[in-house]
């Protein structure tokens, strides 16, 4: 059983030493998924989405074992035509953007098969959505949105933090739910072990140690984010 406390969370900058390993992991994972879904019309996978979005990665040592991409989208006439919404029905896209001034879009989740739920003490998928939720507050966006698969119970992992479905559809030949998490609706994870591990990953990425001692330049920690979300 693999232990998630051996993992590190980082936002990988373009051109860093971890940039190309993350890209290779992302590309191979998603090309495998697209072939599995018989969505070959989306192959070869182009690098644009990877290059221009924030690359959030989980590492075991220096090896990427989990990744998700994020991007803030503003609700104006230009961003309404953003490529992220290609998989959204028109009515769902309008519902998202008419209800929020800006959203943080979470997409392209990939997890190494050796670190899937049955192989780890804590679900990497639930940690990914938790990290996305924390990033929501840091980004200044009004809601976190994601198009998630139903058959892998990805929607259940997102709902752990208060996300709700605003409709269903099909993307890459898979049944999906279009889910939204408003800032005001954020919940801490119901399992304290998951929440504690989430706090550890986030705090370490911000230069805060396990006892929440703040290092120079990083005035906040994960616990404070959730306290703020809950009005504490």
ChimeraX attribute file (.defattr): number of C-alpha atoms within 10 A of each C-alpha:
attribute: neighborCount
match mode: 1-to-1
recipient: residues
	/A:1	11
	/A:2	15
	/A:3	11
	/A:4	21
	/A:5	13
	/A:6	10
	/A:7	21
	/A:8	20
	/A:9	23
	/A:10	18
	/A:11	16
	/A:12	17
	/A:13	13
	/A:14	15
	/A:15	8
	/A:16	9
	/A:17	11
	/A:18	18
	/A:19	15
	/A:20	13
	/A:21	14
	/A:22	23
	/A:23	17
	/A:24	12
	/A:25	18
	/A:26	27
	/A:27	19
	/A:28	13
	/A:29	19
	/A:30	18
	/A:31	17
	/A:32	11
	/A:33	15
	/A:34	20
	/A:35	14
	/A:36	11
	/A:37	13
	/A:38	13
	/A:39	15
	/A:40	14
	/A:41	10
	/A:42	12
	/A:43	11
	/A:44	10
	/A:45	16
	/A:46	10
	/A:47	11
	/A:48	8
	/A:49	17
	/A:50	19
	/A:51	14
	/A:52	12
	/A:53	17
	/A:54	18
	/A:55	23
	/A:56	22
	/A:57	25
	/A:58	25
	/A:59	18
	/A:60	15
	/A:61	10
	/A:62	13
	/A:63	15
	/A:64	23
	/A:65	23
	/A:66	26
	/A:67	27
	/A:68	24
	/A:69	22
	/A:70	24
	/A:71	19
	/A:72	20
	/A:73	18
	/A:74	18
	/A:75	17
	/A:76	12
	/A:77	9
	/A:78	9
	/A:79	15
	/A:80	15
	/A:81	11
	/A:82	11
	/A:83	10
	/A:84	17
	/A:85	15
	/A:86	11
	/A:87	15
	/A:88	19
	/A:89	14
	/A:90	10
	/A:91	9
	/A:92	17
	/A:93	16
	/A:94	13
	/A:95	12
	/A:96	19
	/A:97	18
	/A:98	12
	/A:99	13
	/A:100	14
	/A:101	14
	/A:102	21
	/A:103	27
	/A:104	25
	/A:105	22
	/A:106	25
	/A:107	18
	/A:108	18
	/A:109	20
	/A:110	24
	/A:111	22
	/A:112	14
	/A:113	12
	/A:114	12
	/A:115	21
	/A:116	18
	/A:117	16
	/A:118	12
	/A:119	14
	/A:120	14
	/A:121	16
	/A:122	21
	/A:123	16
	/A:124	25
	/A:125	23
	/A:126	22
	/A:127	22
	/A:128	25
	/A:129	24
	/A:130	25
	/A:131	19
	/A:132	23
	/A:133	29
	/A:134	23
	/A:135	18
	/A:136	26
	/A:137	19
	/A:138	10
	/A:139	16
	/A:140	13
	/A:141	21
	/A:142	20
	/A:143	26
	/A:144	27
	/A:145	25
	/A:146	24
	/A:147	27
	/A:148	28
	/A:149	20
	/A:150	14
	/A:151	10
	/A:152	10
	/A:153	11
	/A:154	18
	/A:155	21
	/A:156	17
	/A:157	21
	/A:158	26
	/A:159	19
	/A:160	18
	/A:161	19
	/A:162	19
	/A:163	26
	/A:164	19
	/A:165	18
	/A:166	12
	/A:167	15
	/A:168	18
	/A:169	17
	/A:170	16
	/A:171	17
	/A:172	17
	/A:173	12
	/A:174	16
	/A:175	14
	/A:176	23
	/A:177	22
	/A:178	24
	/A:179	21
	/A:180	23
	/A:181	24
	/A:182	19
	/A:183	21
	/A:184	13
	/A:185	14
	/A:186	24
	/A:187	19
	/A:188	20
	/A:189	20
	/A:190	10
	/A:191	9
	/A:192	10
	/A:193	12
	/A:194	20
	/A:195	19
	/A:196	15
	/A:197	16
	/A:198	27
	/A:199	25
	/A:200	24
	/A:201	25
	/A:202	22
	/A:203	23
	/A:204	17
	/A:205	15
	/A:206	19
	/A:207	18
	/A:208	23
	/A:209	15
	/A:210	13
	/A:211	8
	/A:212	17
	/A:213	14
	/A:214	16
	/A:215	12
	/A:216	8
	/A:217	9
	/A:218	12
	/A:219	11
	/A:220	16
	/A:221	22
	/A:222	22
	/A:223	19
	/A:224	13
	/A:225	20
	/A:226	20
	/A:227	12
	/A:228	13
	/A:229	17
	/A:230	14
	/A:231	8
	/A:232	8
